[in-house]
């Protein structure tokens, strides 16, 4: 999806160390939007950071926020408060748009080697 939509694919890739993830970073002042598309099943270990909001564009994810498990599918949204511990089990085919309340959560991926 990301590579098929020029208005999204023109943005730089985000440097997120997850195998099978295509992501695009949009910097907006003190916040970042990240389009994410997962080609593989993925588990994200428990962690915390600044506040995060997301909307599921396609697929399914199980996210644990503050000890409570949520099963999300297309059209669902989620919110994670600042410093709230969360983890996730993401299914291949999952796509979302995530807003991080942090200007430097991710850097642009350097593709030059």
ROZAVEX-607373 format. One line per 8 residues: number of its first residue (from 0); their letters; for each residue x, y, z of N, C-alpha, C. Coordinates in pm, 1 decimal. Example, Ala and Ser with C-alpha at 12.3 -4.5 7.8 and 13.67 -1.06 7.14 Angstrom:
2
0> as> 1319.0 -569.0 780.0 1230.0 -450.0 780.0 1320.0 -330.0 780.0  1285.0 -225.0 708.0 1367.0 -106.0 714.0 1290.0 3.0 787.0
END
This chain:
113
0> xxxxxxxx> 82.0 -119.8 0.0 0.0 0.0 0.0 86.1 125.8 0.0  183.6 134.2 91.1 263.7 255.6 102.7 331.7 288.5 -30.2  393.5 188.4 -91.6 466.1 213.0 -215.9 373.6 238.9 -333.8  246.0 205.7 -321.9 148.5 227.5 -428.9 83.2 364.8 -422.8  111.0 440.2 -318.9 46.2 570.7 -299.9 154.8 678.9 -296.1  176.8 746.4 -409.2 285.5 843.9 -417.0 282.3 953.4 -311.0  165.2 995.3 -267.9 156.6 1101.7 -167.3 214.3 1054.6 -32.4  219.3 921.8 -12.1 280.6 865.1 108.5 424.7 823.4 80.6
8> xxxxxxxx> 447.0 751.9 -29.8 579.7 696.1 -58.2 685.4 803.0 -84.3  645.1 926.3 -112.0 743.7 1032.5 -133.8 812.8 1075.0 -4.0  755.8 1037.0 109.3 816.4 1071.0 238.0 929.5 973.9 270.4  1026.3 1017.7 350.1 1139.3 930.1 382.3 1096.3 811.4 468.8  1171.2 703.3 455.3 1147.7 587.5 541.0 1191.7 622.6 683.3  1120.7 568.6 781.4 1159.1 586.5 921.3 1255.9 475.2 959.5  1355.8 507.3 1038.1 1454.7 409.3 1082.1 1401.2 337.0 1205.1  1320.8 233.2 1180.3 1260.0 152.8 1286.5 1314.7 11.1 1270.5
16> xxxxxxxx> 1386.7 -40.2 1370.6 1454.4 -169.5 1356.8 1361.8 -290.8 1373.1  1266.5 -305.4 1281.6 1174.6 -419.7 1282.6 1176.3 -482.2 1143.3  1206.8 -612.1 1136.4 1208.7 -683.6 1009.3 1069.1 -685.0 947.8  1062.5 -669.6 815.6 934.7 -679.1 745.9 845.4 -558.0 760.9  901.9 -444.5 803.4 824.0 -321.8 822.1 864.1 -218.8 718.0  765.7 -165.1 646.5 786.0 -49.1 560.3 718.7 66.9 630.9  793.4 173.7 651.0 737.7 287.0 725.3 780.2 417.6 659.7  693.8 516.8 670.4 720.9 649.9 615.0 698.7 753.8 723.2
24> xxxxxxxx> 792.1 845.6 733.0 796.5 944.6 840.1 754.0 1082.3 789.4  661.8 1144.5 861.7 621.4 1280.9 832.5 645.3 1363.5 958.8  739.9 1454.6 950.7 773.2 1539.8 1063.8 677.7 1657.7 1065.7  621.3 1687.4 1182.0 526.2 1797.6 1194.5 552.1 1870.7 1325.6  639.5 1967.4 1321.0 670.6 2043.3 1442.5 728.2 1952.8 1549.8  661.5 1946.5 1664.7 708.0 1866.0 1777.2 650.0 1725.3 1777.9  587.8 1684.2 1667.3 526.6 1551.0 1658.9 569.0 1482.2 1529.6  548.4 1349.8 1526.4 576.4 1272.4 1406.3 457.8 1183.8 1373.2
32> xxxxxxxx> 421.7 1180.0 1244.7 328.9 1080.6 1192.8 412.6 973.0 1126.1  374.7 847.1 1146.1 443.3 737.7 1078.2 338.2 644.5 1018.5  345.6 625.9 884.4 266.7 522.1 818.5 345.2 393.7 833.4  281.4 286.4 878.9 349.1 157.9 896.4 272.7 48.1 824.3  350.2 -41.7 759.9 293.3 -156.8 690.8 383.6 -277.0 720.0  324.7 -383.4 777.6 400.8 -500.6 820.1 379.6 -616.7 723.8  490.7 -671.0 671.8 485.7 -785.6 581.2 498.0 -918.0 655.8  535.2 -912.9 783.7 557.0 -1032.6 864.3 487.5 -1017.4 999.7
40> xxxxxxxx> 452.1 -1131.6 1060.8 406.0 -1127.5 1199.3 520.4 -1071.9 1284.0  486.8 -985.6 1378.5 587.8 -916.3 1457.4 542.4 -904.0 1602.1  637.1 -918.0 1693.7 610.7 -890.0 1834.7 695.9 -772.4 1878.1  633.3 -676.4 1942.4 702.4 -559.0 1994.4 708.3 -574.7 2146.1  828.8 -575.7 2198.5 851.1 -595.9 2342.0 796.9 -477.0 2423.4  767.1 -500.5 2552.9 718.6 -391.7 2638.6 817.1 -274.4 2641.1  763.5 -154.7 2628.7 843.2 -33.3 2631.1 751.5 85.3 2661.3  809.6 201.7 2679.6 732.6 323.3 2706.4 804.4 442.1 2644.5
48> xxxxxxxx> 730.3 547.9 2615.9 784.2 670.8 2557.9 677.4 779.3 2570.5  689.1 885.7 2494.5 588.9 991.6 2495.0 455.2 936.8 2445.2  349.7 1015.0 2452.5 215.9 971.0 2412.0 212.6 928.5 2265.1  121.9 834.9 2235.9 107.5 779.2 2101.2 -40.7 755.3 2072.6  -83.7 790.8 1952.4 -219.9 763.8 1906.5 -209.6 697.0 1770.8  -296.8 600.6 1743.6 -293.4 534.6 1613.6 -430.9 493.7 1565.4  -440.3 476.3 1432.6 -561.7 425.6 1370.0 -521.1 309.3 1279.3  -594.8 199.0 1289.0 -568.1 80.3 1208.3 -629.2 100.9 1069.6
56> xxxxxxxx> -545.8 92.2 967.1 -590.9 107.8 829.5 -631.0 -25.7 768.2  -566.0 -134.0 813.3 -596.4 -267.6 763.7 -529.3 -370.2 853.8  -582.0 -491.7 856.9 -521.5 -599.9 933.5 -562.1 -601.6 1078.9  -481.8 -675.8 1157.9 -513.1 -695.3 1299.8 -389.1 -683.2 1386.8  -411.0 -634.7 1508.3 -305.5 -623.7 1607.5 -364.7 -647.8 1745.9  -287.9 -714.5 1829.4 -321.3 -728.0 1971.2 -221.9 -639.1 2044.9  -273.5 -539.6 2116.2 -186.4 -447.3 2188.0 -220.3 -450.4 2336.4  -117.9 -454.4 2417.2 -134.3 -453.8 2562.8 -89.1 -315.9 2612.3
64> xxxxxxxx> -182.2 -240.1 2667.1 -155.0 -105.8 2716.2 -183.9 -102.3 2865.3  -80.7 -76.3 2943.5 -98.2 -69.1 3088.2 -156.1 -195.9 3147.1  -121.6 -311.6 3089.4 -167.9 -440.3 3140.2 -301.1 -487.3 3083.7  -367.8 -406.7 3002.3 -496.1 -444.9 2943.5 -478.9 -475.2 2794.9  -525.7 -591.7 2750.7 -511.5 -634.7 2612.0 -630.0 -586.5 2528.0  -597.5 -533.4 2410.6 -697.7 -484.4 2315.7 -674.0 -553.8 2182.0  -779.6 -603.9 2119.6 -772.7 -664.9 1987.0 -824.3 -562.0 1887.2  -735.2 -514.4 1801.6 -770.1 -407.2 1709.4 -777.6 -456.8 1565.4
72> xxxxxxxx> -869.5 -397.6 1489.1 -885.1 -428.6 1346.9 -914.3 -298.4 1273.0  -929.8 -307.0 1142.0 -949.3 -190.8 1055.9 -1053.1 -94.0 1114.2  -1014.3 32.2 1123.3 -1103.7 137.0 1173.1 -1089.5 165.7 1321.1  -1026.5 74.5 1395.6 -1008.5 95.9 1539.3 -896.2 196.2 1565.1  -906.1 265.4 1678.4 -801.8 357.4 1721.1 -753.8 317.3 1860.2  -635.9 366.3 1894.9 -583.4 341.6 2029.1 -507.1 465.5 2075.3  -491.8 477.5 2207.6 -416.2 587.7 2266.3 -331.7 533.2 2380.0  -206.6 571.7 2381.5 -113.0 531.4 2485.6 -62.2 658.7 2552.2
80> xxxxxxxx> -83.8 670.0 2681.6 -38.9 788.4 2754.6 113.6 789.9 2768.5  167.2 907.1 2792.8 311.2 922.7 2815.1 357.6 828.7 2926.6  466.4 759.4 2902.3 531.7 667.9 2997.8 449.8 543.3 3031.1  341.7 515.9 2957.8 261.0 396.0 2981.2 325.5 277.0 2908.7  352.7 171.7 2982.4 416.1 53.3 2924.6 317.0 -16.9 2832.3  366.1 -55.2 2713.1 282.1 -122.4 2614.3 366.4 -218.4 2531.3  298.9 -317.2 2472.6 362.1 -415.2 2384.4 258.1 -454.3 2280.3  302.3 -528.2 2177.4 207.3 -562.7 2071.9 245.9 -692.1 2001.0
88> xxxxxxxx> 141.6 -759.8 1948.9 156.9 -872.4 1857.3 85.3 -829.4 1730.4  164.0 -812.4 1625.2 112.8 -755.3 1500.6 111.1 -862.8 1393.0  -0.5 -875.5 1323.6 -15.9 -975.2 1216.8 36.5 -919.9 1083.9  93.3 -1008.6 1002.6 134.6 -970.0 868.3 14.9 -908.4 796.1  38.6 -801.6 722.7 -69.0 -731.5 652.7 -125.1 -613.3 729.8  -80.0 -596.9 853.7 -127.1 -485.1 936.3 -72.9 -353.3 882.0  -159.1 -251.4 877.9 -120.6 -117.2 834.5 -183.1 -16.1 929.0  -105.9 85.8 965.2 -164.2 191.0 1047.6 -98.3 325.2 1024.1
96> xxxxxxxx> -160.8 426.0 1080.3 -105.5 560.7 1085.7 -94.2 593.2 1233.7  28.2 626.6 1275.3 53.7 650.9 1416.7 107.8 792.4 1435.9  57.3 860.3 1536.9 106.4 993.2 1574.1 181.2 980.7 1706.1  307.3 1021.2 1704.4 388.9 1022.9 1826.1 401.3 1167.4 1873.2  375.6 1191.2 2000.3 387.4 1325.1 2058.5 532.8 1348.4 2099.3  618.8 1336.0 1999.0 762.2 1342.8 2022.4 828.8 1377.7 1889.5  904.7 1483.2 1885.6 962.3 1527.0 1758.6 1078.2 1440.9 1711.0  1136.8 1361.6 1800.3 1253.9 1283.4 1762.4 1238.8 1134.0 1794.4
104> xxxxxxxx> 1116.7 1083.9 1793.8 1095.3 940.8 1821.3 1173.4 855.4 1721.0  1163.6 890.7 1593.2 1236.5 818.3 1489.2 1311.7 915.9 1400.8  1419.7 866.7 1342.7 1499.0 941.6 1245.9 1468.1 888.4 1107.2  1506.7 963.9 1006.0 1496.1 916.3 868.6 1597.3 804.0 848.3  1555.1 701.3 774.2 1643.3 588.2 745.3 1744.9 629.4 639.1  1872.3 606.5 669.2 1978.9 637.3 575.1 1995.7 516.4 483.3  1962.7 531.1 356.4 1969.9 420.5 261.7 2104.0 409.8 192.2  2193.1 505.5 214.9 2326.1 501.4 155.1 2418.4 417.9 243.2
112> x> 2483.7 319.1 181.7 2572.3 231.3 259.8 2713.2 239.6 208.5
END
